[in-house]
Amino acid sequence: MTQKPNVLILMVDQLAGTFFPDGPADFLHTPNLKALAERSTRFANTYTGSPLCAPGRASFMSGQLPRRTRVYDNAAEFASDVPTFAHHLRLAGYQTTLSGKMHFVGPDQLHGFEERLTTDVYPADFGWTPDYRKPGERIDWWYHNMGSVTGAGVGEISNQLEYDDEVAYEAIRKVYDLGRRGDERPWLLTVSFTHPHDPYVARKKFWDLYEDCDHLEPTVPAIPYDEQDAHSKRIFDANDWRSFDIKPDDIRNSRRAYFANISYLDDKIGQILEALEGTGQSENTIVLFLSDHGDMLGERGLWFKMSFFEGSSRVPLMIAAPQMQPGRIDAPVSTMDVTPTLADLVGIDLGEVAPWTDGESLIAIAAGGDRQIPVRIEYAAEGSIAPLVALREGRFKYVHCEVDPPQLFDLDADPNELVNLADDPAHAETAARFAERVRELWDMKAFDTEIRQSQARRHVVYAALRNGAYYPWDFQPLKKASERYMRNHMDLNVLEASQRWPRGD
């Protein structure tokens, strides 16, 4: 029987797809990602299922929109009965491992992974639950604010650098273990970093790479608050922009640190790929690289995510697999396509769950086939007061919210999304077609009700669980010291021989 391929997923956080038009942009110092791009199918127009960490990641893992997963925001439980690609591959005989962030909320911190090598960087409880009953409320202790921008610069260690150093260390060690093991099962290893997510703080060795960078200014300068669309105004308010004086150097420093942290990630990814090559596993391993969502990075004056604009909702996606030819694919696709694509690549029938999948396999699309399901995006977290939905189809992107005017952008003619065509008589037919498609795909009133009910329930549960003895859901990695290095239930000769790669004589 032919050995099934291994799968290595390299995930990063808040990396805008606008910097990956065809693999990494030329100005980025990313030799390892550029080498990976050369042997990958590169999807230039990939969109997240939701431009926020937890909902975007749940959608990526399950192939389902937030309304199906019920992971509406960064504090919504990811239910254990939602199958993920880790469940599907594990059921098919794969050994499944996660190193790093996945922002699971709730008591299930594995979601199909057989083992998890690190804890998460963010909390697993309901503390970050928004509240639609209080529109415009800003929750200072956990909402983003512009301090990430005014505080940008050099740092040799930070909360996030410490985390990603550990993620990479554990992943590299796991790759070596997988190469030396006696277990014959194929494996899935998901390595998920928290960079280049703000705060925009980078090590000097990477910061110095961008001293003369020509991309430290946004393409679209800040748009005055009064001229922003309704949702963008809410994002500005949620980020507490009035409390900060953002200077030009703050913007330049933030972008420089962001680019520097892409190079930091490239260095870590290079070490993982080096371990894969060194243990002779490269030829039989599918490698997939993506992000959960993007970062506006000062474009239009907006920062971070939470928006359907390209910088926030578009992400990189590259797949190096024998069944897929290297090259650029411009057709719009979704991170929700990853689960059906992985199933297709390793020969898994999704069977009964297929009707509830909001993505589709990218193999046919990469070969020039037509997409059967429109690319859909949802957002229902901080900065919103009602759910927002979007469709990307052909050259157009359409945004709908029951409390805001619609938006329609022609991304071919207007890649910076500066001209809203929704009320343009010349595009009335297109706008009407998209509006009808939204009505077919979403019951917005029911969606809003479901979100409000979820928020209300979680506010009660969180307050109750913090009253009295508190038992957190945060994942605690298990380290079996009795199974590491040399112990007296082991044969030293067998141990030394088995732990060496390549094997000695």
N, C-alpha and C positions, 0 to 999 in steps of 0.2 A: 504494500500500500504506500502511495506517495505521501511523504510527510507534509502536513498542512503548513502554510507559511506562518511564521511568527508575525506579530504586529507590535510596532513601536509607535505610540502616539506622543508627539511633542507639542504640548499646549502652553501658550503664554497668555498673559492677561492684559487687556486694554491696548492691544497692538492694532493700529488702524490699517485697514487694507489699502488705503490710499498710498501707503509707503511700500506696497507690494504690487505694483501694476503688472509685473511679470517676474515674480520672485522679488528679492529685496531691491529697492531703488539703488541706482549706481552709487550715490553718494554715501550710502550706509557701509560701514566697515564690518562686513559680515561674511567672511570667506567661507565659513562652514555652511551657512544657509544658502549662499550662492552656489556652492557645489551641490547641495541637495536639490536646489531648484533646477539645475541642469539635467538631472535625471528624473524629474518629477513632472506630472501633469499639474499645471499651474492654473488655478481658477481665479481669474482677475476680478470677477464680480460676485464675491461670496458675501452673504448676509447672515448675521446672527438671527436666531429665533426671537431674541429679545436683547436690547442693548443695556444689560445689567448682568452682574456676575452670576448669581444663583439661578435666575430664570433662564439666562442664556446657556448655562452649563447643563441644566436639567433638560433643556430642549435638545442640545447637542447629543447628550448621552442617550436619550430616549427616542429621538426623532419625532418629537411631538411639541406642539405649541404650548405656551404657558397655560392657556385655558384648559388644555387636556391634562397637563401634569399638575395643575393647580399651584405651581411654583410661580406666583405672580410677582414676587419681590424678593429681597435678600433675607427675609425672615419667614418665608412660607415653607412648610414642611414638604419635602420630596417623599411621597408615599412609597412604602416598600413594595407595593403591588404593581408599580410601573416598571416594566422590563427595560433594561438598558443594554447597550452593546456588550457590557461586561457580563450580564446574565446570558445573552445569546451565545457568546463565545465560550463561556464557562460550561453551558449546557452541551455545547458541541465538543467538549473535551479539552478546552484551553485552560491553562493555569493563568489566572488574572491578578495583576498587581497594580496598585496605584502608589506613586510617590508624588506628594505635593497637594496642591489646592484643588478642591472641586466644589467647595462651598455648599456641602450638603447640610440642610437644616432638618432637625428631628433626630430621633434615637437611632435610626438606621444610618450608619456612617460608612457603609460599604457598597450598597447598591450593586451587588454582583461581583465586586472584587473579592478575591479569595484572601488577599492580604493587603494591608496598607502600611507603608513604611514610615510615614510621618503623620503628625497631626495636621489639622488645617490651620491656615493663617487667620481665619475669621470665625466668629462664634457660631455655634450650632443651634442656638435657642431662638425664641420668638422676639427677642428684645428690639430688633430693628424693624418692627412692623409699622408701616405707615397707617394713616387713619383718614379715610375719605370723609369722615364726619366732621373733620376740622380742616377744610380747604385752606391752603396757604400757611398752615402751621409749619414752623421750622424746628426740628428737634436737634438742638445744637450738639449734643454729646455724641451723636453718631452720623449726622449728615455730613457730606463733603462740605468743605469751605475753601476759600481761595488761599488759605495759608500754604497749601501745597505749591502754589505758584510763587508767592512772595518769599517762601523759604527754600526755593530751588537752589541747588549748587552741589558742591563736592562733599561727600561723606564716605569714609572708609568702611563704616559699618552702620547699619540701621536695622530696624525691625524686619524690613523686607529683605535686605541683603542677607541677614542671618538666616532667614527662612529659605531663600533660594539656594544659598550655599549648602544647606542641609538636604534640600530636595535633590540637588545634583549629586551630592556625595552618596546618598542612599541609592539613587538610580544607577550610578556607575557601579557601585558595589553589587547591585542586583544583576546588572548585565553580566558581570564577571561570574556571579553565582549561577546564572542561567547557562552560561557557557560551560561550566564545570560539573553540572548536576547529573545525577543518575536518572532523574525524571524525564521520560521520553515525550511527555505531552508538549504540544506547541504552546507558545506563551503569548500573552498580551501584557505589555507594560505601558502604562500611561504615566507620563512624566509631566507634571503641570506646575509651571512657575507662576509667581505673582507679579513679576516685572513684565513690561515696563510701566505698570500701574503706578500712579502717583502714590506717595510724595516723590517729586522729581529730584531724587538724590542719587548721585552716581560716584563710583570710585574714580580717583584721579586718573588712573591709567587709561580708562575708557573716556572720561571727560576730555582728556587732552587730544583724543582723536578728532574732535570736532571744533578745534580752535578756529579754523578758517572755513567752517561750514557755511555754504551759501543758502541754507534752508532754515535759518533760525528765525525768520519772520513768517507769520501766517500768509497764505496766498490771498485770503480775503480778510482785510483789516476788521477791527471791531465795528459792529453795526450798533448805532445808538439804541439804548433800551427801548425807547418809544417806537422804534421802527422794527423791532423784533416781532416774530409771530407769537401767538398766545402761549404756546407750550414753551418756547425758548425763554419768554419772560418768566415763566414759573421756574425754569431751571436756574436762571440768574438769581431769583429770589431764594430758592432752596440752597444755593451755594453761597449765600450771604455776601454777595458781591459789594454791597454798599459799605461794608465794614473794612474793606481793603482798598488800598491805593496801588493799583497795578501799574508798574512802570515798564517802559520798553525793555529794560534789562531783565526784569522779572520774566517777561515772555521769552526772551532769548535764552535765559538760563534754564527755564523749564524745558524748552524744546531741546536744548543741548544735552541736558541730563537724560531726557527721554531717549534721544538717539544713542547716547552713551550706554544706557541700559539695554538697548537692543544689541549693542556690541557685547555687553556683559553676558547676555543670554546666548549669543552666538558662541562665545567661548565655552560656556557650560555645555551647550548642545554638541559642540565639537568634541568635548571630552567623552560624552556618552557615545557618540558615533565611533570614536576611536576605540572605546572598549568593545563595541559591537564588532568592529572589524578585527580587532586583536584576538577575539575569541572565535573567529571563523563563522559568525552568525549573520553577516551582512547579506549574503546572497539569498538567504531564505527568510528575510525579514522585510515586510512591508513597512514603510516609514511614512507617517502622516504628520504634517505640521499645520497648526491653526491657532487662532485666538478666540476668546469667548465673545469679545466685542471690541470696539475701537476707542479712540480718544479724539475729541475735537481739537485739542492742543492749541487753543487760541483762535482757531478759525471762526470768523464772525463775532469774536469775543467770547465764544463758548469754550468750556473746558470739560474734560472727563467724558462721560457717556450720556445715557438717558434720553437720547435724541435719535430720530430716524435719519438725520443728515448723514452723508456718506462717511465722514470721519468717525462717527460714533457707531453706525450700524454695519459698516462694511469691514470685513476681516480678511486676512490672508488664509489661503488654503492650498496646500501642495501635497500631492500624493505620489510617492515613489513605489510603484507596484508593477510586477511583470505584465499584468493584463492591461496596463494603461500606458499609452505612448507619451513620452516627454513632450511638452509643448504648452502653449498658452491657449486657454479656453475662455472666451469672452461671454458666453451665455450666463445669465444670472443663475446662481445656485445658492444653497442654504447650508449652514452647519448642520441642520436637521437631516441633510442627505448623507451624513457620515455613517449613521447606523445601518441603513439599507445598503450602502456601498460596501462597508466592511463585511456584511453578511454575504453579499454577492462575491466579493474577492476571495473569501475563504470557504464558500460553498455551503452557506447556511440558508435554509428556507425559513423565513420569518412567519410563515403559516398564518395562524389565527390572529396575530397582532398586526398583520400588514394593513388591514382596513383602517386602523387607528394611527397609522404613521403619516406624518405631515411632510415627509421627505421622500426622495426616490433615489435609486442607485445612479451614481454619476458615471458608471462605465459607458452606458449608451450615450449619455450627453457628451462625454469626452470624445466619443467616436463620431459626433455630429448629429446625434438624434435629437428629436424635439422633446422639450420638457412637458410632462403630463400634468404636473401640479404647479400652480403659480407660486412664486417665492413670497412667503408671508412673514410678517413680523408683528409682534405684539409688545406693548409696554403698559404696565399698570402699577408702577412703583413711585418712589419719591419724586416730587416735581410734577406729578399728574394728579388730577382731581376726578378723572374718569378714564377708562381704558382708551388707549390709542392703538390703531392698527394700520398696517401699510402693506401695499402690494408693489412688487418690482416685476415688471413684465416688459420684455422688449427694451425699448429705449426710455420707458417711462417709469416713474415712481409716483405712487398715489398714497396720500396720508389722510386718514379719517379719524375724527374724534367727535362724539356727539355734542361736545360743548365748544368746539373750535371750528372755524371755517376750514374747508378742505384745502389740501395742497396737491398740486400736480406739477411735476418737474420733468422736463425733457433732458435726460442726462447726457445724451449725445451732443445736443446744441448748447447745453448749460450745465457742464459738469460741476460747477460750484453752487448750483441750486439757488440762484439769485432771483429767478423770475418764476413766480407762481402763476401757472397757466390755468388754474381751476376756474377762473371767471373770464378767461379769454374766449370771446365768441368763436375764434378760429379753432379752438380745441374743445368746444362744447360737447361734441360727440364723444371724444375720448374721455373727458371727465365724466360724462353720463354713463359710459360703459363701465368705468372703474367703480363709480358709485353703486351701480347695480350689482357688480361683482362682490362688493363689500356686503351688500344686503344678502346675497346668496351664501356667503361664507361665514358670516357672523350674525348672531342675535345680540346686538350691542347692549340692549336693555338687560337681558339675562346675564350677559358677561359682567356688567357693572354690579348687578345684584350679587352674583357669586363672589366677586372680589370683596364687597362690603361685608358679606356674611363671614368670609374667611378672616378678614381683619378683626372683626368684632370678637369672634371666637378666640383668636390668638391673644388679643389683649387681656381677656379673662384668664386664659390658661397661663400666660407668662406671669401675670401678677400673682396668681395663686401659687405657682411653683417657686417663686422667690420669697414666699411668706413661710418662714420656718426653715427646716433643713433643706439645703439646695444640693441637688445631684445633677451636675451638668451632663450634656450629651456630647461634649467635645471628645473627639477620638483620642484615645490613649494608645500610642504604639506599643506593641508587645515586643520586648527584646529578651530572648531566651539565652542568657549568658552560658547556661550549661550546654548549649549546642554550638557555641562559637569557639574558634581556635582549638586548642588541645585540652581534652578532658579525659578522665580515667575510665570512662565507659567506651572509649575509642581506641582503635589500634593506631599507634603513631605512624607506622609505615604506610598503612592504607590512607590515613588522613593526609599526609604530606604528598603522596602520589595523586590523590584525587583532587586536591586543592590547587595543583599546579596546572597551568595551561600555557603553551602546549605541554602535553605529558612528557615526562623525562624518560630516559632509557630504563 
